[in-house]
Amino acid sequence: MRDSAKASTDDSLPPPRHIGAVNWRGAWELYVKEVRRFLKVYLQTIAAPIVTTLIFLAIFALALGRDVSRPVSGVSFTEFLVPGLVMMAMVQNAFANTSSSVVISKVQGSIVDVLMPPLSSAEILAAYALGGVTRGMVVGAAVLATMAAFTTVHIHAVGYILFHAVAASMMLSLLGIVAGIWADKFDHMAAVTNFIITPLSFLSGTFYSIDRLPENLQIIAHANPFFYMIDGFRYGFLGHDDALPVTGLVVVGLTNAGLLWLSYRMLKSGYKLKA
């Protein structure tokens, strides 16, 4: 009697699931969790960047627009600003998505819920990174669509626009994972944002063409990988570039490869994640 009851109970249980070489289902669920996390607070993660970039556009257009000479022939100053502002919103939000997710999980102690399931380091990395890319792309599309209502948006090379949008979001998404793993508290994340992300974003040609900088500052600007992702993105819209487009593709690609390797090694070794 007892054996038959046990058999009946066992028959009601679902069969064990074979995972295989890659846990596609687990990685997908983690990715969906990351996307839902930022969509749930869309006023903070999507609406707020739109308002911020519109304020930047209004300040520069109304206060400086008439006094600044055209950075690109045939293009107004506000039209020149659009790609830089869109890119700035994308990268800042891609970074915020992954860095906040990792550091909050560490501080709250819930990181174990990610490390314990049968997910490899590569699968965890892919889910987190693609979640950041998704937020960056969503914010970028929303900002661009909103700005199109206030100024003309030019399209020169769609391929360059899409490549640099995805690659830049991936770069900052991976950087956010590295920073989140390294950080022990929220003050550390604020330091990374204030002393690394914001300066590199603002000093990379977001609001100006680096051709106007003194020669020694141009050399420094060309050492900033953020410059290449903004320059290539702007080239896709306006056909104007301060560096060879091919050079930007190589620099952005190599930077992403380096960050991918670093973030994978940090996850694989359990650096500041495992006791």
N, C-alpha and C positions, 0 to 999 in steps of 0.2 A: 504494500500500500504506500509506504513511504517512498519507495523507489519510483513508483508510477507518478506520484505527485511531483517528485523531483524532475522526472523526465518531462512532465507537462510544463513545469516552470522553465526548464531549459529550452524547450521548443518555442516558448513565447519570446525568448530573447533574440535580438537581431544577430545575424552571423557576424563574426569579426571582419572588419574591413581591411583589405590588403592595400597598403600605402604605396608600395613600389619604390622606385629610385627617387622620385620627387613627390613630396606631399602637396600636390596641387590644391587639394581642398583646404588643408590647413593654412597654406600661404594665402589663398583667396580670402578666407574668413578673416585673417589678420588684416589684410588690405582693406576689406570692406569695413572692418571696425575703425580703421584709421580715417577712412573717408566719411563715415557716419559721424565720427567724433567732431570734425570741423563743420559738417553740414548742419549739425544739430544747433550750433551757435552761429548761424550764418550772419547775424547782425554784426558780430564781432569779427568773423573771419572773411566775409565777402563784402558786406555793405560798408564796413569801416574803411577798408583800403580804397574803395571807390570814392568815398568822401575825402579822404586824405589826399589822393592824387588830384582830385578836382580842385582842392584848395591850393596845392602847389601850382597847378595850371593857371588858376586865377591870379595868384600872387605874381608869378612871372609875366603873365600876359598883360595884366592891368598895370602893374607897377613898372615893369621894365620893357614890355613888348615894343613900345614905340621908340625907345632909346637904344635898343640893341640892334646892331646891323644884322642882316640876314646871314646865318651861319652857312647856309647852303643856297646857291643861286636858284631863284625861282621858288623858294620855300620860305614861308613865314617862320618867325621864331616859335610860335605856338605849335605849328606843324612839325618843327624840328624837335620840340620837347616831347611829343606824344610817345615815340618809341622808348625813350629813356625812362619816362614815368611809368609806362606799362611794365618794362623790364624790372624796374626797381620794386614795384608792387609784387611782381611774380616771385622774385628771388627772396624777398623778405618774408613772404608768406610760406614759401617752400621750406625755408630754414626754420621758421617758427613752428611749423607742423611737426617735423620730426624731432627737433630739439625739445620742445615742450612735452611731447609724448613720452620720450625716453626719460627725461629728468623727473617728470611727475611720477612715472612708474617706479623710479628708483626711490624717490623721497617717500612715497606712500607704501612702498614695499610690495607693490603688485607686479613688479617686473618678473617675479617668479612664475606668474601665470603665462608669461610669454616663453620663458626659458624651459619650463617643465614639459610642455606638450612635445610630441614627436616632430619638431621642426628643426631643420638644420640651420646653421648660421647663415648660409646663403639664402634660404627661404625667408628667414626673419628679415634679413637685410633687404631683399627684394620687396617684401610687403611694406616695410616702413618707407623705403625710398620712393616707391611708386605712389604711396599715399601722399607724400610731400609733393611729388610731381603733379599729381592730380589737383591738389589744392592750388599750386602755382598756376597751372593752366586755366583752372576755373576762374581764379581771380584775374588773371591776365585778360581772358576773354571778356569778363564783365567790365573791367576798367576800359578796355579798348572800345567796346560797344557804347559805353556811356560817353567817352570822349568824342566819339564820332558824331554825337549830337551837338557838340560845341565847336568843333574845328574839322578841317578836312583831313582825312586819313588817306595817305598815298600807299599804293601797293606796287612794289618793283619786282621782287623775287619771292614768291610764296615759300619756296624750298628753304631759303635762308631764314625766313621768319619762323617756320615750324621747327627747323633744326635747332636754332638758338633758343627758342622758347622751351623746348623739351630739355636740351642740354644744360641750359642755365638753371632750370628748375631742378634737374637732377644734381647738378653741382652743389647747390645750396641745400638740397635735401640730404645729400651725403655728408656735407659739412655739419648739418644739424645733428645727424646721428653721431658723428665723431665728438662734437661739442657736448651733446647730451650724455654720452658715455663718460666723458672726462669730468663733467661737472658733478660736484657733490651737493650743491644747493643752488637755489634760484639766483643768488648773488653772482655765482660764477657764470651763469647764462647771461645775466645782464651785462657782465663785463665783456663777454665775447661779442654780444650785440653792439654795445656802445663803442668798443675799441677796435673791432675788426670788421664786422659786417657793415655797419653804417658808414665808417670812413671809406672803405673800399668801394661802396656803392656810390657815394657822393663824389668821390675823386676819380671817377672812371669815365667821365664824359657824359654823365647823365643829363646835365643841363647846358653843356657847351661842347664845342669841338676842340679837341686837344691841340689842334694846329695853332690855336691862339695862345697856347702856353709858351713860356720861355723854353729854350732847347733843353736845359738840364731837367726841367719838370716833365718835358715830353718823354725823356728817357725813363724817368720813374713811372710815368703813366703806362708806358709800354711793358713794364714789368708786372703790372696788375692784371691778373686773369679776368677780373670783372670788366676791364676795359674792352677786351676782345668779345665777350658775349654781348655787351651793349652795342659795340661798333658793328658787329655782324648782324644783330637784330635791326639796327637802324638802316643798315645797307639794304636789308630786305624790304624796308618800307620806302626809303628815299633814293636808293641807288648811290648814296654817299658813304664813303668809308675813309677813316683816318689811318687804316692799316690794310694790308692786302687781305681780302676775304679768306683766301686759302690759309693764310697764317692764323687767322682767328679760328678756323675749323680745327687746325692741328693743336693749337694751344688749349682750346676748350676740351677737345677730346683727350689730350694727355692729362689735363688736370682732373677730369672725371675718372680716368683710369687710375690715377694715383690715389684719389679719395676713395674709390671703390675698393682698392686693395687695402688701404689703411682701415677703413670701417669694417671690412670683413675680418681682418686680423684681430681687431679689438673685440669683435663679437666672438670669434673663434676661441680666443684666449680667455674670454670671460673677464677682461680687464675692468675692474670696478663694478662688475655685475655679479660675479660669483664670489663666495667666501673663499 
